[in-house]
Amino acid sequence: MGNIIRELAGYTGASDPAAMVEEMSLIMEGAYVTQQVTGSPKTAPIARRLVNEVVARYVS
């Protein structure tokens, strides 16, 4: 999964693709676990908001 995200981060022109990938991977993994443990319908929208913030920070 990390390789796919890293490749996409490179296409975006991210200022630091490796850091962006680390943050996005952590959010995604946390979302998977949270969804399994809690079953909360809020998990995906929260993860999406956080990923959008990461992208905004690294891609101008």
C-alpha positions in Angstrom: 0.0 0.0 0.0 2.8 2.4 0.9 4.3 2.1 -2.6 1.1 3.1 -4.2 0.6 6.1 -1.9 4.3 7.1 -2.4 3.9 7.0 -6.2 0.7 9.1 -6.0 2.4 11.6 -3.7 5.2 12.0 -6.2 2.7 12.8 -8.9 1.1 15.5 -6.8 4.4 17.4 -6.5 4.4 17.1 -2.7 7.1 19.0 -1.0 8.1 15.9 1.0 6.5 12.8 -0.5 8.0 10.4 2.1 6.6 12.4 5.1 3.3 12.7 3.4 3.1 8.9 2.8 4.0 8.2 6.5 1.3 10.4 7.7 -1.3 9.2 5.3 -0.4 5.5 6.0 -0.8 6.1 9.7 -4.2 7.7 9.3 -5.4 4.8 7.0 -4.1 2.1 9.3 -5.7 3.9 12.3 -9.0 4.2 10.4 -9.0 0.5 9.6 -8.4 -0.5 13.2 -10.9 2.1 14.6 -13.6 0.9 12.2 -13.1 -2.7 13.2 -13.0 -2.0 16.9 -15.8 0.6 17.2 -17.9 0.2 14.1 -18.4 3.9 14.2 -19.8 5.5 11.0 -17.7 8.6 11.8 -14.4 6.8 11.2 -14.2 7.3 7.4 -15.3 11.0 7.5 -12.7 11.8 10.2 -10.0 9.9 8.3 -10.9 11.8 5.1 -10.7 15.1 6.8 -7.3 14.3 8.2 -5.9 13.1 4.9 -7.2 16.3 3.2 -5.3 18.3 5.9 -2.1 16.3 5.2 -2.4 16.8 1.4 -3.0 20.5 1.9 0.1 20.8 4.0 2.4 19.1 1.5 0.9 20.1 -1.8 0.5 23.7 -2.7 
